C-alpha cells in the first residue's frame, strides 16, 4: 500500500485533541505510521511536503512533523511535469499547495492520497474523472482497509 499524507494529516496528531473528530483522525494517522514502520505500507514524501513543513512557524510542532515524515520510504522530487499538472489542478479550484500535493501523489502512483481537508476532498470528488489518484479522509479510509 503506497500512501501520500498531506501536511494537514501530518499535523493532525499535534492539533487540539479535545474534538472527537480530530482525535480519531490523529489516531488513524498514527496507525498508518505504525504500518509504515512495520514495513507493511510505503509512505511517500515530496519536495512539496518538505516545503510546506518548512513554513510551520512553531518550531516544536515543525520538529514533530519532520519526525513523522522521516518515516517515508520514497521521495518525489519536483519536476516540470508535476508543476504543470499542479497548475492544471488549480484550474479546478484546488489551492496551489494542495494541487502540488495531488500532482506529486499522482506522479508517485500512490494507492491513496489522504487529507483531513473537507473542502479539498469535495473538489477532488467532484472532479474524480480528472484526478489520477484516489483521495479520502484518513479515518474513513483506515476503517475500510484494516
C-alpha positions in Angstrom: 0.0 0.0 0.0 1.5 3.3 -1.1 0.3 6.3 0.8 0.6 10.1 0.5 -0.3 12.1 3.6 -0.8 15.8 3.0 0.6 18.2 5.6 -2.7 18.7 7.4 -2.6 14.9 8.0 1.0 15.1 9.3 -0.1 17.9 11.6 -3.2 16.2 12.9 -1.6 14.3 15.8 -0.4 17.7 17.2 -3.7 19.5 16.9 -6.0 20.1 19.9 -7.3 16.6 20.6 -10.4 17.8 22.6 -12.7 17.4 19.5 -13.6 13.8 18.8 -13.1 14.1 15.1 -9.6 15.5 15.4 -8.7 12.9 18.0 -10.0 10.0 15.8 -8.2 11.3 12.7 -5.0 11.6 14.7 -5.3 8.0 15.9 -5.9 6.9 12.3 -2.8 8.7 11.1 -0.7 7.2 13.9 -2.0 3.8 13.0 -0.9 4.4 9.4 2.5 5.4 10.6 2.8 2.1 12.5 2.0 0.1 9.4 4.8 2.1 7.6 7.2 1.5 10.5 6.5 -2.3 10.3 7.3 -2.2 6.6 3.8 -3.2 5.5 2.9 0.1 3.8 5.0 2.7 1.9 4.8 6.4 2.9 5.7 8.8 0.1 7.3 12.2 0.9 7.8 15.0 -1.6 9.5 18.3 -2.1 6.1 19.9 -1.7 5.6 18.3 1.7 9.1 19.5 2.8 8.4 23.0 1.5 5.1 23.2 3.4 6.6 21.7 6.6 9.4 24.3 6.4 6.7 27.0 6.6 5.4 25.8 10.0 6.1 28.7 12.4 6.0 26.7 15.7 9.5 25.1 15.8 8.4 22.3 18.2 5.5 21.3 16.0 7.7 21.5 13.0 10.2 19.1 14.6 7.4 16.6 15.4 6.0 16.7 11.9 9.5 16.2 10.5 9.9 13.1 12.7 6.7 11.7 11.2 7.6 12.3 7.6 11.1 11.0 8.2 9.4 7.5 8.2 8.8 8.0 4.5 10.2 5.2 2.2 10.1 7.2 -1.0 10.5 10.8 -2.1 9.0 12.7 -5.1 11.3 15.4 -6.5 9.5 18.3 -8.2 9.8 18.2 -11.9 8.4 20.4 -14.6 5.6 17.9 -15.4 4.5 17.9 -11.8 4.4 21.7 -11.7 2.4 21.8 -14.9 0.0 19.2 -13.6 -0.4 21.3 -10.4 -1.3 24.3 -12.4 -4.0 22.4 -14.3 -5.4 21.1 -11.0 -5.6 24.7 -9.7 -8.0 25.5 -12.5 -10.4 23.0 -10.8 -10.4 25.3 -7.8 -7.7 23.5 -5.8 -5.3 25.7 -3.8 -1.8 25.8 -5.0 0.0 23.7 -2.3 -2.9 21.2 -2.3 -2.6 21.0 -6.1 1.1 20.4 -5.8 0.5 17.5 -3.3 -2.1 15.9 -5.5 0.2 16.2 -8.5 3.0 14.6 -6.5 0.7 11.8 -5.4 -0.4 11.2 -8.9 3.2 11.2 -10.1 4.2 8.6 -7.4 1.2 6.5 -8.4 0.2 6.1 -4.8 -2.8 3.9 -3.9 -4.3 6.6 -1.7 -3.9 10.4 -1.1 -5.1 11.2 2.4 -6.2 14.6 3.7 -8.3 16.0 6.6 -9.3 19.0 4.4 -13.0 18.5 3.7 -13.1 21.3 1.0 -10.2 19.7 -0.9 -11.9 16.2 -0.7 -15.1 17.7 -2.1 -13.3 19.2 -5.0 -11.4 16.0 -5.7 -14.6 14.0 -5.6 -16.4 16.5 -7.9 -13.6 16.1 -10.4 -12.7 12.4 -9.8 -12.8 11.7 -13.6 -9.9 14.2 -13.9 -7.9 13.1 -10.9 -5.5 10.2 -11.2 -5.4 9.2 -7.6 -7.9 8.1 -5.0 -8.4 10.6 -2.2 -10.0 10.1 1.2 -10.1 11.2 4.8 -7.6 9.0 6.8 -10.2 7.9 9.4 -12.7 6.8 6.7 -10.0 5.1 4.7 -8.4 3.2 7.6 -11.7 1.8 8.7 -12.1 0.4 5.2 -8.6 -1.2 4.9 -8.0 -2.7 8.3 
